[in-house]
Amino acid sequence: MNVFVLNCGSSSLKFQIIKTGDDLMEKNEDITLCKGLVERIGGPAMVSIKVNDKTVLDTEPVLHDHTQAIKYIIDWIVSGEVSIPGIKSLADINAVGHRTVHGAEDFNSSVMITDEVIASLEANVELAPLHNPANIMGIRAAIEVFGHDMPQVAVFDTAFHSTMPPENYLYAIPYELYKKYKIRKYGFHGTSHRYVAERWREITGHNVEETNVITLHLGNGASMDCIKNGKSFDTSMGFTPLEGLVMGTRCGDIDPSVLEFIMKKENLDVAGAIKILNKDSGVKGVSGLTNDFRDLEGAMHDNPRAMLALNMFAQRIKKYIGSYMAQLNGTKALIFTGGIGENSITMRQMIMENLEQMGIIFDSEKNKNFKRGVECLLSADNSPIAVYIIPTNEELVIARDTFCIISGIPCM
């Protein structure tokens, strides 16, 4: 089955066409036929498409909306201008899988998209005002381009965390507010956390019940997950992605009274104060420089605030590691993923320092000599708890779930 995987933002979309199926999934040999990115939808857009990681299209057409963007991509792909194995016409695309950010409490797994599913997503827009409208827009655009007969599946970032127990997902506010307004921890990046945990299990030969691991999805947006018996037991992001770790521009955990204090002192409304916490805080706000960790690492030895920002990022992660290890009472592994987790030698070293008493013996030489894009073990041979890098692949999860839902077989 060839699955068109779609991840829509308000003015952008990322896509991949992935060939998957029972035999390919069993051997972990799913094939990415092509992938691409469309940015600045709404006018002169920027379109880039790659085949075999080589850019085969780089152009700037005028695309007024997501429907035009998807149609432009599909028309080019089936044009034959560049040979894409197994794709000669629209009929060679068998299904569409959508990355869908927020399923609230309505969806605890991936689902076939129906009118009722779209209505539920629309009803939950207030829980994810920055993401769900774009996801809905992508779904409607795909229906318009591919037609109503094309099977389409929604894969939710929040679904993996639906297994959290109430003592971990509830806030200590009046229970009636939870019941009335669905105020609770939902968690995000679930598709990534799920993938690396499942991949760790494949690499190591452990079964689901032995999958007691801590996953660290570290990028400009960053979150951690405490996975117990193969299921999400606790996670760092909350009602929104603002809670939890220090991030690129997000503050993470903070005393709620700070919000009121900022509003009074800066004469801001709620939206203005939340913008500061979401867009102007994190390592960008602390350093006064940037949210690009590569630039911060380059400046850390000469700029005290750059070093402070990186130390704060690492320290918050250490706190969550300790918390999650206490909840697991027997941690098998820590798994780094995401742009920073996979690529930053410096940040991994900062996070892993002085954790020997917790059973984590980190091998600095392995860390320095890692290969980008490759799964690797970073802990010492005698470390009771293993430390891995496992590059994430959310698109592959979406493609596989799409195949499973359409085929009527259980998702992993």
ABEGO torsion letter per residue (X at the ends): XBBBBBBBBAABBBBBBBBBEAAAAAAGABBBABBBBBBGBGBBBBBBBBBGGBBABBBBBBBABAAAAAAAAAAAAAAGABBBBGBABAAABABBBBBBABAEAABABBBBBBAAAAAAAAAAAAABAAAAAAAAAAAAAAAAAAEAABBBBBBBAAAAAAABBAAAABBBBBAAAAAAAGBBBAEBGAAAAAAAAAAAAAAAGBBAAABBBBBBBBBABBBBBBBBGGBBABBABBABAABEBBBAABAEBBBAAAAAAAAAAAGBBAAAAAAAAAAABEAAAAAGABABAAAAAAAAAABAAAAAAAAAAAAAAAAAAAAAAAAAGGBABBBBBEAAAAABAAAAAAAABGAAAAGBBBBAAAAAABBBGBBBBABBAABABBBBBBBBBAAAAAAAAAAAAAAGBBBX
